[in-house]
Amino acid sequence: MPASTSDGGRDIVLVGGGHSHIIVLREIGLRALAGARLTLISSAARTPYSGMLPGYVAGHYDFDQVHVDLPRLASFAAARFIADEVTAIDRAARLVQCRSGRTLPWDLLSIDVGSTPRVDLAASAAAHVVPVKPIGSFNQRWLALVERARRIAAIGGAAPPSLTIAVVGGGAAGVELLLAIQYRLQHEFARLRADPARLRCHLLTRDDDILPTHAPRVR
Ligand SMILES: Cc1cc2nc3c(=O)[nH]c(=O)nc-3n(C[C@H](O)[C@H](O)[C@H](O)COP(=O)(O)OP(=O)(O)OC[C@H]3O[C@@H](n4cnc5c(N)ncnc54)[C@H](O)[C@@H]3O)c2cc1C
């Protein structure tokens, strides 16, 4: 039987704090929602606005400037915020199961959890690949990469090691990200008085050109 709130309203559950749900919550906050209980479940409490992610990587913005505070946004929309990961959905019983063991009922369910690349499918990729997604945990991976670059830059001697970064994907995100990484790491090398030429950046794409959906001038 479909669950409903104690006052007879509908239980609307949003799973994931991705772009679409951020906009939904903002719109509900501006208009107010009657007769429903709104719940946001997200594994991350702070989610980056990906349009600003390259600017963060380049060092133009700090963490707070590019991250949306999901509990605060939920409160603006009069929604409950639950920090948890949804692990299963029972469509017949209309329940979501969370990693913590918690179970929540829903009348309307919306899923916006982004994508997770399968780096385990490529041999030894786990040791070398830094996936941008899931976006909620990208910051930890990026900071670890900056630290690694600093350690390499700090090595002196007659034949110091170089660092090669390859970004896979010639679309807007890949191009922006590569330029941002190059800009930031070149600055890190220069700050440590290391030759920025020891940093090499490559963009890998299966197309003949980068930015295939953009105008020739942009390319
Ligand atoms: C570098 C870069 C730049 C980009 N720039 C732009 C741009 O300028 N404009 C544009 O339109 N697009 C841009 N994009 C694309 C944009 O990021 C994606 O289209 C967008 O992030 C997709 O949002 P999403 O909601 O699917 O998921 P995501 O943004 O990946 O968010 C998923 C959320 O769900 C949560 N979650 C995941 N699994 C669970 C679970 N099981 N239970 C609960 N919560 C969960 C996560 O913690 C996360 O908060 C860019 C992408 C990148 C990588």
The ligand as a Gaussian input file, in Angstrom:
#p B3LYP/6-31G(d) Opt

LIG

0 1
 C       34.385000      19.680000     -15.292000
 C       32.943000      19.691000     -15.656000
 C       32.351000      20.882000     -16.058000
 C       31.014000      20.913000     -16.414000
 N       30.469000      22.105000     -16.771000
 C       29.159000      22.165000     -17.068000
 C       28.544000      23.421000     -17.407000
 O       29.201000      24.468000     -17.429000
 N       27.212000      23.400000     -17.703000
 C       26.461000      22.249000     -17.671000
 O       25.266000      22.289000     -17.928000
 N       27.024000      21.047000     -17.359000
 C       28.335000      20.983000     -17.055000
 N       28.896000      19.774000     -16.746000
 C       28.054000      18.563000     -16.754000
 C       27.349000      18.420000     -15.427000
 O       28.281000      18.184000     -14.381000
 C       26.487000      17.201000     -15.415000
 O       25.578000      17.250000     -16.457000
 C       25.746000      17.206000     -14.083000
 O       26.667000      17.159000     -13.020000
 C       24.883000      16.016000     -13.979000
 O       24.229000      16.154000     -12.753000
 P       23.607000      14.965000     -12.046000
 O       22.479000      15.548000     -11.300000
 O       23.268000      13.864000     -12.994000
 O       24.702000      14.326000     -11.040000
 P       25.848000      14.875000     -10.127000
 O       26.088000      16.325000     -10.289000
 O       26.960000      13.910000     -10.347000
 O       25.279000      14.691000      -8.623000
 C       24.897000      13.449000      -8.064000
 C       24.547000      13.632000      -6.579000
 O       23.867000      12.496000      -6.084000
 C       24.465000      12.009000      -4.866000
 N       24.329000      10.534000      -4.878000
 C       24.945000       9.666000      -5.723000
 N       24.536000       8.393000      -5.472000
 C       23.641000       8.472000      -4.454000
 C       22.835000       7.509000      -3.755000
 N       22.861000       6.203000      -4.072000
 N       22.025000       7.933000      -2.758000
 C       21.965000       9.255000      -2.446000
 N       22.682000      10.219000      -3.088000
 C       23.500000       9.834000      -4.069000
 C       25.900000      12.492000      -4.938000
 O       26.449000      12.605000      -3.656000
 C       25.763000      13.838000      -5.677000
 O       25.487000      14.865000      -4.755000
 C       30.231000      19.712000     -16.385000
 C       30.830000      18.516000     -15.972000
 C       32.156000      18.495000     -15.599000
 C       32.766000      17.194000     -15.174000

